[in-house]
Amino acid sequence: MNNPATLSGLSHDDWINLQAAEKYIFGGLNEDQRDAYEEHFFSCYECAEEVRWMAIFEAKEKKIFDAPAPGV
């Protein structure tokens, strides 16, 4: 999954099956994968929403786990 020509030919279902939104937010895609996924989600409302929700989740997760424990 590293050939940019192959990546641009992936279908919406391929990106979903690859869990691309999660990998995009958490840094699990290489540069070619990230560029190809951006090309896809800029024109795909469903994937753009998934990226948006994953970004919200990631921000809240950081806030929760970076906060000091109660009573510490």
C-alpha positions as CSV (number, residue, x, y, z in Angstrom):
1,M,0.0,0.0,0.0
2,N,2.8,2.4,-0.7
3,N,2.6,3.1,-4.4
4,P,0.9,6.5,-4.8
5,A,-0.7,5.3,-8.1
6,T,-2.2,2.4,-6.3
7,L,-3.3,4.5,-3.3
8,S,-5.2,6.9,-5.4
9,G,-7.2,4.0,-6.9
10,L,-8.5,2.9,-3.5
11,S,-12.3,2.9,-3.0
12,H,-14.1,4.4,-0.1
13,D,-14.6,0.9,1.3
14,D,-10.9,0.2,1.0
15,W,-10.1,3.3,3.1
16,I,-12.7,2.3,5.7
17,N,-11.3,-1.3,5.9
18,L,-7.8,0.1,6.4
19,Q,-9.1,2.3,9.3
20,A,-7.5,5.2,7.5
21,A,-9.2,7.9,9.7
22,E,-7.7,6.5,12.9
23,K,-4.3,6.1,11.3
24,Y,-4.5,9.6,9.8
25,I,-5.1,11.2,13.2
26,F,-2.7,9.0,15.2
27,G,0.1,9.2,12.7
28,G,-0.1,5.7,11.3
29,L,0.1,6.6,7.6
30,N,3.2,7.4,5.7
31,E,3.4,10.5,3.6
32,D,2.1,8.9,0.4
33,Q,-0.7,7.2,2.3
34,R,-1.6,10.5,4.1
35,D,-1.6,12.4,0.8
36,A,-3.8,9.9,-0.9
37,Y,-6.2,9.7,2.0
38,E,-6.5,13.5,2.1
39,E,-7.3,13.5,-1.6
40,H,-10.1,11.0,-0.8
41,F,-11.6,12.6,2.3
42,F,-11.6,16.2,0.9
43,S,-14.3,14.9,-1.5
44,C,-15.9,12.4,0.8
45,Y,-18.3,13.7,3.5
46,E,-18.4,10.5,5.4
47,C,-14.6,10.2,5.7
48,A,-14.2,13.9,6.5
49,E,-16.7,13.5,9.3
50,E,-14.9,10.4,10.6
51,V,-11.6,12.3,10.6
52,R,-13.3,15.2,12.4
53,W,-14.7,12.9,15.1
54,M,-11.4,11.1,15.5
55,A,-9.7,14.5,16.0
56,I,-12.2,15.4,18.7
57,F,-11.7,12.0,20.3
58,E,-7.9,12.3,20.2
59,A,-8.0,15.8,21.7
60,K,-10.3,14.7,24.6
61,E,-8.2,11.6,25.2
62,K,-5.1,13.7,25.5
63,K,-6.9,16.0,27.9
64,I,-8.1,13.1,30.1
65,F,-4.8,11.2,30.2
66,D,-2.6,14.3,30.5
67,A,-4.5,15.6,33.5
68,P,-3.1,14.8,36.9
69,A,-5.0,12.1,38.8
70,P,-7.4,13.4,41.5
71,G,-5.8,13.9,44.8
72,V,-2.3,13.8,43.4
